[in-house]
Amino acid sequence: MSRVRLKECVPEHEAAVRRWLEGRLTVETVKDNPGRLVQRGAGLYFKEFREKGLAGCLRRTLADRAAREYRILKHLEATGLGAPRPVAYGVDGSRSFVVTREISDVRILKAELAGPSFSPSERRRVLRAFARFVRAVHEVGVRHDDFHIGNVLLGPGPAFHVLDVHRAALGRVGHRERVRMLAFVLHSLITFITKADTVRFLGDYLGRRPERRFVREVEVAFDRERRRYWESREKRCLKDSREFAVEGEWLLRRPMTVEQAQAAVAAPGRVVKELPKRSLRVVGELFVKAHPHARRIWRNARGLEVRDLPTPALRACGRGVVVGDWHADGAPLWDFVKEAFPPWSRGERNDFIFHLACLVRRMHARGVYHHDLKANNVLALPSGGFMIVDLDRVSFGKVSPSRRGHNLAQLNAAVGAPVTRADRLRFYRWYAPFDRHWKRVAREVMRETRARKHVWPARGDGGSDA
């Protein structure tokens, strides 16, 4: 960075900043990726923004991220809101940087919420204060487009400090922007709060009981944000990143290498299934699946993974083949039921049916439709979990009522005795727990099953298509 020029700098820290620019300051690297380098030393944080090619240089010239972050941090400092105090920023033809003071005695909010240190009452107190902090950021005219709990520091008090404001802008934050940013914040809290907590968070943000219309607006924006998040994370399996690698025709999940993937494909293994143009072999703790739509399977598996739906992790994808983790203890749904159900108590049966119903409900609620959801494509595990397999016929998007019914009919037809009519009714009741008309759902599923020329309840060979 020898050509970087200091645009602004607090005099008391200028010596340390110049030593860093000259490579003479002892620092610790916090983050290093193609877009940013973050280092820490001498009580300061140094953030370098990297731009690639002509387009990147043009973006830096028109909207330099370091200059924007410095300007917004100065604004937050002037308004008294928590944020790192800006020290300096500079720029050259392809790179720019911003320097801030290190904040002591703070932790990342996300890590704290995920840890065991908070009691329910303490967690509630922190979330109430955080909702008010979010409102305060909006009130001072900061529209932060990456405002999530991974970019917030928590200190005593509780006190909050917002980070990474290079994606923020200054100006009036209107109603639509507030709804969108609240949805973004709530999406980052999704694993830590319930739906009731969400409504309370909105009330704490507003300072009053939220109107039903406002809650609905945030819910719609939340669903939109969640879909955008899933789609962006799903695409990461197709390019180089911290988790995935692209080497020639191979797509890999790190740390698997091309050599390891090729060795698995070349090994004879144990043949589990063999059809024209398709086969499934087990090689040690891996499976090797030959399929003409291997790349689709690779991406669909990632799609289920980012939606927190269980499926075997894939390790590599080549031309016409995927390699993934083999779950030797898994069994096709009906095979598992035939063996497990007879000795089970009513409570054990109900627990199994409840979790299966919840899985199918989550699939549909998260926009996943399996065109061939039969018993062989759902593996049951002795631990009580499930795995969704054969993903070449999975699609993503809003699952219509007719498609929901079709999937339910497929499962209904695929599982025979010892599953009883009462078991099936319990399944539908738990699949639609808040639907007062759940019995109508069950009747429609039975009708769909018969329309597919299955006997209900299913019996015989497990419900192969007639």
C-alpha positions as CSV (number, residue, x, y, z in Angstrom):
1,M,0.0,0.0,0.0
2,S,2.9,2.3,-0.6
3,R,0.9,4.6,-2.9
4,V,-2.0,5.0,-0.5
5,R,-2.6,8.6,0.5
6,L,-4.1,9.6,3.8
7,K,-7.3,11.6,3.2
8,E,-8.0,12.3,6.9
9,C,-6.3,11.1,10.1
10,V,-6.6,11.9,13.8
11,P,-3.1,13.3,14.7
12,E,-2.6,11.1,17.8
13,H,-2.9,7.9,15.7
14,E,-1.1,9.1,12.5
15,A,2.2,7.5,13.4
16,A,0.6,4.1,13.9
17,V,-1.4,4.4,10.7
18,R,1.7,5.2,8.7
19,R,3.7,2.3,10.2
20,W,0.8,0.0,9.2
21,L,0.9,1.4,5.6
22,E,4.6,0.8,5.5
23,G,4.2,-2.8,6.8
24,R,6.2,-2.0,10.0
25,L,3.3,-2.4,12.5
26,T,2.7,-5.7,14.2
27,V,-0.9,-6.7,13.5
28,E,-3.2,-9.7,13.7
29,T,-5.3,-10.6,10.7
30,V,-9.0,-10.8,11.6
31,K,-10.4,-11.3,8.1
32,D,-8.8,-11.9,4.7
33,N,-11.0,-12.5,1.6
34,P,-11.1,-11.3,-2.0
35,G,-13.1,-8.2,-1.0
36,R,-11.7,-7.1,2.3
37,L,-8.7,-7.4,4.6
38,V,-9.2,-6.6,8.3
39,Q,-6.3,-6.4,10.7
40,R,-5.9,-5.3,14.3
41,G,-3.0,-3.8,16.2
42,A,-2.0,-0.9,18.4
43,G,-5.5,-0.5,19.7
44,L,-6.8,0.1,16.1
45,Y,-8.7,-1.8,13.4
46,F,-7.5,-1.5,9.8
47,K,-9.9,-2.4,7.1
48,E,-8.7,-2.5,3.5
49,F,-11.3,-2.7,0.7
50,R,-10.1,-4.5,-2.5
51,E,-11.5,-3.8,-5.9
52,K,-10.8,-5.9,-9.0
53,G,-10.5,-4.8,-12.6
54,L,-11.7,-1.8,-14.3
55,A,-15.3,-2.1,-12.9
56,G,-13.9,-2.3,-9.4
57,C,-11.8,0.8,-9.9
58,L,-14.8,2.6,-11.3
59,R,-16.9,1.6,-8.4
60,R,-14.2,2.9,-6.0
61,T,-14.0,6.2,-7.9
62,L,-17.8,6.7,-7.8
63,A,-18.7,5.2,-4.4
64,D,-15.7,4.5,-2.3
65,R,-16.6,2.1,0.5
66,A,-13.9,3.4,2.8
67,A,-15.0,7.0,2.4
68,R,-18.6,6.1,2.9
69,E,-17.8,4.1,6.1
70,Y,-15.7,6.9,7.5
71,R,-18.4,9.5,6.8
72,I,-21.2,7.4,8.4
73,L,-19.0,6.6,11.4
74,K,-18.4,10.3,11.9
75,H,-22.2,10.9,11.7
76,L,-22.9,8.2,14.3
77,E,-20.1,9.6,16.6
78,A,-21.7,13.0,16.3
79,T,-25.2,11.7,17.2
80,G,-23.8,9.7,20.2
81,L,-24.8,6.3,18.9
82,G,-22.6,3.3,19.5
83,A,-20.1,2.6,16.7
84,P,-16.3,2.3,16.3
85,R,-14.7,5.8,16.4
86,P,-13.2,6.7,13.0
87,V,-9.5,7.5,13.0
88,A,-8.4,7.7,9.3
89,Y,-9.1,6.8,5.8
90,G,-7.1,6.8,2.6
91,V,-7.3,5.7,-1.1
92,D,-5.2,4.8,-4.1
93,G,-6.1,3.6,-7.6
94,S,-7.4,0.1,-6.7
95,R,-7.6,0.0,-2.9
96,S,-8.9,2.1,0.0
97,F,-8.9,1.7,3.7
98,V,-10.5,3.0,6.9
99,V,-9.1,2.9,10.4
100,T,-11.1,2.8,13.6
101,R,-10.4,2.6,17.3
102,E,-10.8,-0.8,19.0
103,I,-13.8,-1.1,21.4
104,S,-13.0,-2.8,24.6
105,D,-15.1,-5.1,26.7
106,V,-17.6,-6.0,23.9
107,R,-18.7,-9.3,22.2
108,I,-20.5,-10.0,19.0
109,L,-24.3,-10.0,19.7
110,K,-24.9,-13.1,17.7
111,A,-22.3,-15.1,19.6
112,E,-23.7,-14.0,22.9
113,L,-27.3,-14.9,22.0
114,A,-26.1,-18.3,20.8
115,G,-24.2,-18.9,24.1
116,P,-25.5,-20.3,27.4
117,S,-24.8,-17.1,29.4
118,F,-28.2,-15.5,29.1
119,S,-31.2,-16.4,31.3
120,P,-34.6,-15.9,29.6
121,S,-35.1,-12.7,31.5
122,E,-31.7,-11.4,30.5
123,R,-32.2,-12.3,26.9
124,R,-35.5,-10.5,26.9
125,R,-33.9,-7.4,28.4
126,V,-31.1,-7.4,25.8
127,L,-33.6,-7.9,22.9
128,R,-35.8,-5.0,24.2
129,A,-32.7,-2.7,24.4
130,F,-31.6,-3.9,20.9
131,A,-35.0,-3.1,19.4
132,R,-34.7,0.5,20.7
133,F,-31.1,0.7,19.4
134,V,-32.3,-0.3,15.9
135,R,-35.0,2.5,16.1
136,A,-32.3,5.0,17.2
137,V,-30.1,4.1,14.2
138,H,-33.1,4.7,11.9
139,E,-34.1,7.9,13.6
140,V,-30.7,9.5,13.0
141,G,-31.0,8.8,9.3
142,V,-28.8,5.7,8.8
143,R,-30.1,3.1,6.3
144,H,-27.9,0.1,7.0
145,D,-28.4,-2.6,4.3
146,D,-26.4,-5.2,6.2
147,F,-27.8,-4.6,9.7
148,H,-27.8,-8.1,11.3
149,I,-26.7,-9.4,14.7
150,G,-23.3,-10.5,13.4
151,N,-22.5,-6.8,12.7
152,V,-23.5,-5.6,16.2
153,L,-21.3,-5.6,19.3
154,L,-22.8,-6.0,22.8
155,G,-21.2,-4.2,25.7
156,P,-22.2,-3.7,29.4
157,G,-25.4,-1.9,30.0
158,P,-26.4,-3.3,27.5
159,A,-24.7,-1.0,25.0
160,F,-24.6,-1.7,21.3
161,H,-22.2,-0.7,18.6
162,V,-23.0,-1.2,14.9
163,L,-20.2,-2.4,12.5
164,D,-19.6,-2.6,8.7
165,V,-21.5,0.5,7.7
166,H,-19.8,0.7,4.3
167,R,-23.2,-0.7,3.0
168,A,-25.2,2.0,4.7
169,A,-26.4,5.4,3.5
170,L,-27.4,8.7,5.2
171,G,-30.8,10.2,4.7
172,R,-34.4,10.0,5.9
173,V,-35.4,6.4,6.7
174,G,-39.0,6.1,5.5
175,H,-41.7,3.6,6.4
176,R,-40.9,1.2,3.6
177,E,-37.2,1.2,4.4
178,R,-37.9,0.6,8.1
179,V,-40.1,-2.4,7.3
180,R,-37.4,-3.9,5.0
181,M,-34.6,-3.3,7.5
182,L,-36.6,-4.7,10.4
183,A,-37.3,-7.8,8.4
184,F,-33.5,-8.1,7.8
185,V,-32.7,-7.8,11.5
186,L,-35.4,-10.3,12.5
187,H,-34.1,-12.7,9.9
188,S,-30.8,-12.7,11.6
189,L,-32.6,-13.4,14.9
190,I,-34.7,-16.2,13.5
191,T,-32.9,-19.1,15.4
192,F,-33.1,-17.2,18.8
193,I,-36.6,-15.9,19.1
194,T,-40.2,-17.2,18.7
195,K,-43.0,-15.6,16.8
196,A,-44.3,-14.0,20.0
197,D,-40.8,-12.6,20.6
198,T,-41.0,-11.1,17.1
199,V,-44.2,-9.2,17.9
200,R,-42.7,-8.0,21.2
201,F,-39.5,-6.9,19.3
202,L,-41.7,-4.8,17.0
203,G,-43.5,-3.3,19.9
204,D,-40.3,-2.4,21.6
205,Y,-39.1,-0.8,18.3
206,L,-42.3,1.3,18.0
207,G,-42.7,2.0,21.7
208,R,-46.3,0.8,21.6
209,R,-48.3,-2.3,20.7
210,P,-47.8,-2.9,16.9
211,E,-50.8,-2.8,14.7
212,R,-51.7,-6.0,12.9
213,R,-51.2,-4.4,9.5
214,F,-47.6,-3.4,10.5
215,V,-46.8,-6.9,11.7
216,R,-48.1,-8.3,8.5
217,E,-46.0,-5.9,6.4
218,V,-42.9,-7.0,8.3
219,E,-43.9,-10.7,7.9
220,V,-44.2,-10.3,4.1
221,A,-40.8,-8.5,4.0
222,F,-39.3,-11.2,6.2
223,D,-40.5,-13.9,3.8
224,R,-39.0,-12.0,0.9
225,E,-35.7,-11.5,2.7
226,R,-35.6,-15.2,3.7
227,R,-36.0,-16.3,0.1
228,R,-33.3,-13.9,-1.0
229,Y,-31.0,-15.2,1.7
230,W,-31.6,-18.8,0.7
231,E,-31.0,-18.1,-3.0
232,S,-27.8,-16.2,-2.4
233,R,-26.4,-19.0,-0.1
234,E,-27.5,-21.7,-2.5
235,K,-25.4,-20.2,-5.3
236,R,-22.2,-20.3,-3.3
237,C,-21.8,-24.0,-4.0
238,L,-21.2,-23.1,-7.7
239,K,-18.1,-20.8,-7.1
240,D,-15.0,-20.5,-5.1
241,S,-15.6,-19.5,-1.4
242,R,-14.4,-20.5,2.0
243,E,-16.6,-23.6,1.9
244,F,-16.6,-24.6,-1.8
245,A,-14.0,-24.8,-4.5
246,V,-14.2,-25.0,-8.3
247,E,-11.4,-27.0,-10.1
248,G,-12.0,-27.6,-13.7
249,E,-15.2,-29.6,-14.1
250,W,-15.3,-30.5,-10.4
251,L,-17.3,-28.7,-7.8
252,L,-16.0,-29.5,-4.3
253,R,-16.9,-28.9,-0.7
254,R,-13.7,-28.1,1.2
255,P,-11.5,-29.9,2.3
256,M,-12.2,-32.6,-0.3
257,T,-9.8,-32.5,-3.2
258,V,-10.2,-33.5,-6.9
259,E,-7.8,-36.4,-6.3
260,Q,-10.0,-37.7,-3.4
261,A,-13.2,-37.3,-5.4
262,Q,-11.7,-39.1,-8.4
263,A,-10.4,-42.0,-6.2
264,A,-13.9,-42.5,-4.8
265,V,-15.4,-42.5,-8.3
266,A,-12.8,-45.0,-9.5
267,A,-13.2,-47.4,-6.5
268,P,-15.4,-50.4,-7.2
269,G,-17.3,-50.2,-3.9
270,R,-20.6,-51.9,-3.1
271,V,-23.4,-51.6,-5.6
272,V,-26.7,-50.5,-4.0
273,K,-28.6,-49.6,-7.1
274,E,-27.9,-49.9,-10.8
275,L,-30.2,-48.7,-13.6
276,P,-29.6,-47.5,-17.2
277,K,-27.4,-44.3,-16.9
278,R,-27.8,-44.3,-13.1
279,S,-26.1,-46.2,-10.3
280,L,-25.4,-45.9,-6.6
281,R,-22.3,-47.3,-4.9
282,V,-20.9,-47.2,-1.4
283,V,-17.2,-46.6,-1.0
284,G,-16.2,-46.6,2.6
285,E,-18.1,-43.8,4.3
286,L,-19.0,-42.1,1.0
287,F,-21.6,-42.9,-1.7
288,V,-21.0,-42.3,-5.4
289,K,-24.1,-41.6,-7.4
290,A,-23.9,-41.6,-11.2
291,H,-26.7,-39.5,-12.6
292,P,-27.2,-37.5,-15.8
293,H,-28.5,-34.5,-13.7
294,A,-25.6,-34.6,-11.1
295,R,-25.2,-30.8,-11.1
296,R,-28.9,-30.3,-10.4
297,I,-28.6,-32.8,-7.5
298,W,-25.6,-30.9,-6.2
299,R,-27.4,-27.5,-6.2
300,N,-30.6,-29.0,-4.8
301,A,-28.7,-30.6,-1.9
302,R,-27.3,-27.2,-1.1
303,G,-30.8,-25.7,-1.4
304,L,-32.1,-28.0,1.3
305,E,-29.1,-27.5,3.5
306,V,-29.4,-23.7,3.6
307,R,-33.1,-24.1,4.4
308,D,-32.1,-26.3,7.4
309,L,-33.7,-29.4,5.9
310,P,-31.9,-32.8,6.4
311,T,-30.2,-34.4,3.5
312,P,-26.8,-36.2,3.1
313,A,-24.0,-33.7,2.7
314,L,-22.5,-33.8,-0.8
315,R,-18.7,-33.6,-1.0
316,A,-18.0,-33.4,-4.8
317,C,-19.8,-33.1,-8.1
318,G,-18.2,-34.0,-11.4
319,R,-19.6,-34.7,-14.9
320,G,-22.5,-37.0,-14.3
321,V,-21.5,-38.0,-10.7
322,V,-21.9,-36.8,-7.2
323,V,-20.0,-37.9,-4.0
324,G,-21.5,-37.6,-0.6
325,D,-21.7,-38.9,3.0
326,W,-23.3,-42.3,3.3
327,H,-25.6,-42.9,6.2
328,A,-25.3,-46.6,6.7
329,D,-27.8,-46.6,9.6
330,G,-30.6,-45.0,7.5
331,A,-33.4,-47.1,6.1
332,P,-36.2,-46.3,3.6
333,L,-39.2,-45.0,5.5
334,W,-41.6,-47.9,5.1
335,D,-38.9,-50.5,5.7
336,F,-38.0,-48.7,8.9
337,V,-41.7,-48.5,10.0
338,K,-42.4,-52.2,9.3
339,E,-39.5,-53.1,11.7
340,A,-39.9,-50.4,14.3
341,F,-43.6,-49.9,14.8
342,P,-44.7,-53.4,16.1
343,P,-42.7,-53.3,19.3
344,W,-43.2,-49.5,19.9
345,S,-45.6,-48.0,22.4
346,R,-48.3,-45.6,21.3
347,G,-46.1,-42.7,22.6
348,E,-43.1,-43.8,20.5
349,R,-45.3,-44.1,17.4
350,N,-46.8,-40.7,18.0
351,D,-43.4,-39.1,18.5
352,F,-42.2,-40.6,15.2
353,I,-45.3,-39.5,13.3
354,F,-45.2,-36.0,14.8
355,H,-41.6,-35.4,13.7
356,L,-42.2,-36.8,10.2
357,A,-45.3,-34.4,9.9
358,C,-43.1,-31.5,11.1
359,L,-40.5,-32.3,8.5
360,V,-43.0,-32.3,5.6
361,R,-44.6,-29.1,6.9
362,R,-41.2,-27.4,7.1
363,M,-40.4,-28.5,3.6
364,H,-43.5,-26.9,2.2
365,A,-43.3,-23.8,4.3
366,R,-39.7,-23.2,3.1
367,G,-40.7,-23.6,-0.5
368,V,-39.4,-27.1,-1.2
369,Y,-41.4,-29.5,-3.4
370,H,-40.2,-33.0,-4.0
371,H,-41.9,-34.4,-7.1
372,D,-41.3,-38.0,-6.0
373,L,-41.8,-38.0,-2.3
374,K,-42.2,-41.8,-1.9
375,A,-41.0,-44.0,1.0
376,N,-37.6,-44.8,-0.6
377,N,-36.8,-41.1,-0.9
378,V,-37.2,-40.5,2.9
379,L,-34.6,-42.2,5.1
380,A,-35.4,-42.8,8.7
381,L,-32.6,-42.9,11.2
382,P,-32.4,-44.8,14.5
383,S,-31.6,-41.5,16.2
384,G,-35.1,-40.3,15.3
385,G,-34.2,-38.0,12.4
386,F,-34.8,-38.2,8.7
387,M,-32.9,-37.6,5.5
388,I,-34.4,-36.5,2.2
389,V,-32.7,-38.1,-0.8
390,D,-33.0,-38.5,-4.6
391,L,-33.0,-34.7,-5.2
392,D,-32.9,-34.5,-9.0
393,R,-36.7,-33.9,-8.9
394,V,-36.7,-31.2,-6.2
395,S,-37.9,-27.7,-7.0
396,F,-38.0,-24.5,-5.0
397,G,-40.7,-21.8,-4.9
398,K,-44.1,-21.3,-3.2
399,V,-45.7,-24.8,-2.8
400,S,-49.3,-24.6,-3.9
401,P,-52.1,-26.4,-2.0
402,S,-52.5,-28.9,-4.8
403,R,-48.8,-29.7,-4.6
404,R,-48.9,-30.0,-0.9
405,G,-51.8,-32.5,-1.3
406,H,-49.9,-34.4,-3.9
407,N,-46.9,-34.9,-1.6
408,L,-49.1,-35.9,1.2
409,A,-50.9,-38.4,-1.0
410,Q,-47.5,-39.8,-2.2
411,L,-46.4,-40.5,1.4
412,N,-49.8,-41.8,2.4
413,A,-49.7,-44.3,-0.5
414,A,-46.1,-45.2,0.1
415,V,-46.5,-46.5,3.6
416,G,-48.7,-49.4,4.4
417,A,-49.3,-51.6,7.5
418,P,-48.6,-51.5,10.4
419,V,-49.5,-47.7,10.0
420,T,-53.2,-47.4,10.8
421,R,-55.9,-45.0,9.8
422,A,-55.6,-43.4,13.2
423,D,-51.9,-42.9,12.7
424,R,-52.5,-41.2,9.3
425,L,-55.1,-38.8,10.8
426,R,-52.6,-37.9,13.5
427,F,-50.0,-37.2,10.8
428,Y,-52.4,-34.8,9.0
429,R,-53.4,-33.1,12.3
430,W,-49.8,-32.4,13.1
431,Y,-49.0,-31.4,9.5
432,A,-51.6,-28.6,9.8
433,P,-51.7,-27.8,13.5
434,F,-53.3,-24.3,13.1
435,D,-55.7,-25.3,10.4
436,R,-59.2,-25.7,11.8
437,H,-60.1,-27.6,8.7
438,W,-57.4,-30.2,8.9
439,K,-59.9,-33.0,8.5
440,R,-60.7,-31.6,5.1
441,V,-57.0,-31.8,4.3
442,A,-57.0,-35.5,5.3
443,R,-60.1,-36.2,3.1
444,E,-58.5,-34.4,0.1
445,V,-55.3,-36.5,0.6
446,M,-57.4,-39.7,0.7
447,R,-59.2,-38.6,-2.5
448,E,-55.8,-37.9,-4.2
449,T,-54.5,-41.2,-3.1
450,R,-57.4,-43.0,-4.7
451,A,-57.1,-40.9,-7.8
452,R,-53.6,-42.2,-8.2
453,K,-55.1,-45.7,-8.0
454,H,-53.8,-46.5,-4.6
455,V,-55.8,-48.2,-1.9
456,W,-56.1,-46.2,1.3
457,P,-54.8,-47.0,3.8
458,A,-51.9,-48.2,1.6
459,R,-51.0,-51.8,1.7
460,G,-49.2,-54.4,-0.3
461,D,-45.7,-53.6,-1.5
462,G,-45.5,-50.2,0.0
463,G,-47.2,-48.1,-2.6
464,S,-45.4,-48.2,-5.9
465,D,-47.3,-46.4,-8.6
466,A,-50.1,-48.5,-10.2
